[in-house]
Amino acid sequence: MAGDDGRIGRIIDAGTRAPSVHNTQPWAVRVHDERHLSLRADPARRLPRTDPQGREMFVSCGAFLLNLRVAAAHEGLDAHARLVPDPDDPMLVARVALGPLTAPGFFDPHLYAAIGARRTARGSRVSTPLDPATVALLGRAVALEQAGLVLVGPRAPAHGALVTAMRRAEAFVVLDGERQEEDRDWLGVPRGGPDGVPADAMGTWFREPVRDVPPAGRDEASGARTFESGATAVIVTTRADGPRDWVVAGQALERMLLVATTRGVQASFATRVLEDPATRAELERACCPESRAQMLLRLGYGTGAPATPRRDLDDVVLGPAPGPALERDRH
């Protein structure tokens, strides 16, 4: 790998700590030289039933990119990322040029430590609502990445519509056998593999499923039931809805999660409602009629969620590109 001092490897490794849908880790990096990287989505890791358009795949890659930028700043480098989803090269997410860090800008030195400390809470671990000052701080973090944050509190007029849409989305999954099979490939897997969500990280509902919904068909956050508590529900939004917007949303999501980690806040994801076009539209009409909803989370104070595995760098870093592709990725 380029870079005798190991900085490139450490920067990429930080990227791999990002959250991803079902912990699929759908990213790949090509190192062209000590100054140029390109980030690509890995279509082999897209979930064809859950994520047919690749929206969550690109959101995941955006979270990877934010970690990479934070890690580069920690290493004394500026990572200038150019988002380039391109119809002629649809899996190319961003071209990154590394240079001397001339000004720290808005990078908080605590964010780098938060990359390793961040965990996804699953089951019922998140239950205490956030104070208004923390919510405002998280909103500023999202705004820095050109995205929006919508708060849906337990007493908000849209809260009932949100829970109803979540329940409908869960019911759709229960009726989709292929979708459940896809879930079983990634959720509740034995610990020791490089990806997926191990059973011991799924929360108590996975070992003791409730109602009549099979574990593999339930949301990782244990479904709409969790939003009936006092925790804080937030929606990350963008103005438009294409691959570039999905990458923007992923960067905003991860910046928010890192800032949340510095405040002792954990997040659980509720993705089902946004994976079905009908329930996503229903949620948007109720909660963010002028924006597109990209991620729904439940935030609360807590620590101790189990870590999920990560792939080795050798599995993430691609080999040298052919000459024409190298030139294209540099422009």
BELGIZI-V503148 format. One record per backbone hydrogen bond with DSSP energy under -1.0 kcal/mol. CO is the residue of the C=O (numbers start at 0). NH is the residue of the N-H. Records with the same first field share a line. If there is no record, write none. Layout:
CO = NH + NH
This chain:
2 = 5
5 = 9
6 = 10
7 = 11
8 = 12
9 = 13
10 = 14
11 = 15
13 = 16
14 = 17
19 = 22
20 = 23
22 = 195
24 = 26
25 = 41
27 = 39
28 = 317
29 = 37
34 = 97
35 = 31 + 32
36 = 95
37 = 29
38 = 92 + 93
39 = 27
41 = 44
42 = 45
46 = 50
50 = 53
53 = 57
54 = 58
55 = 59
56 = 60
57 = 61
58 = 62
59 = 63
60 = 64
61 = 65
62 = 66
63 = 67
64 = 68
65 = 69
66 = 70
67 = 71
68 = 72
69 = 73
70 = 74
71 = 76
72 = 75
75 = 100
77 = 98
79 = 96
81 = 94
85 = 88
88 = 91
90 = 40
92 = 83
93 = 38
94 = 81
95 = 36
96 = 79
98 = 77
99 = 101
103 = 106
107 = 110
109 = 113
110 = 114
112 = 116
113 = 117
130 = 134
131 = 135
132 = 136
133 = 137
134 = 138
135 = 139
136 = 140
137 = 141
138 = 142
139 = 143
141 = 144 + 146
142 = 145
147 = 236
149 = 234
152 = 155
155 = 158
157 = 161
158 = 162
159 = 163
160 = 164
161 = 165
162 = 166
163 = 167
164 = 168
165 = 169
166 = 170
167 = 171
168 = 172
169 = 173
170 = 174
172 = 175
175 = 179
176 = 180
177 = 181
178 = 182
179 = 183
180 = 184
182 = 185 + 186
185 = 196
188 = 198
196 = 187 + 188
197 = 200
198 = 201
202 = 205
203 = 207
209 = 212
213 = 216
214 = 217
218 = 221
219 = 122
222 = 225
223 = 226
224 = 227
225 = 228
231 = 298
232 = 151
233 = 296
234 = 149
235 = 293 + 294
236 = 147
237 = 291
241 = 245
242 = 246
243 = 247
244 = 248
245 = 249
246 = 250
247 = 251
248 = 252
249 = 253
250 = 254
251 = 255
252 = 256
253 = 257
254 = 258
255 = 259
256 = 260
257 = 261
259 = 262 + 264
260 = 263
263 = 301
265 = 299
266 = 120
267 = 297
270 = 273
271 = 274
275 = 279
276 = 280
277 = 281
278 = 282
279 = 283
280 = 284
281 = 285
282 = 286
283 = 287
287 = 290
291 = 237
294 = 235
295 = 269
296 = 233
297 = 267
298 = 231
299 = 265
311 = 314
312 = 315 + 316
315 = 28
321 = 325
322 = 326
323 = 327
324 = 328
325 = 329
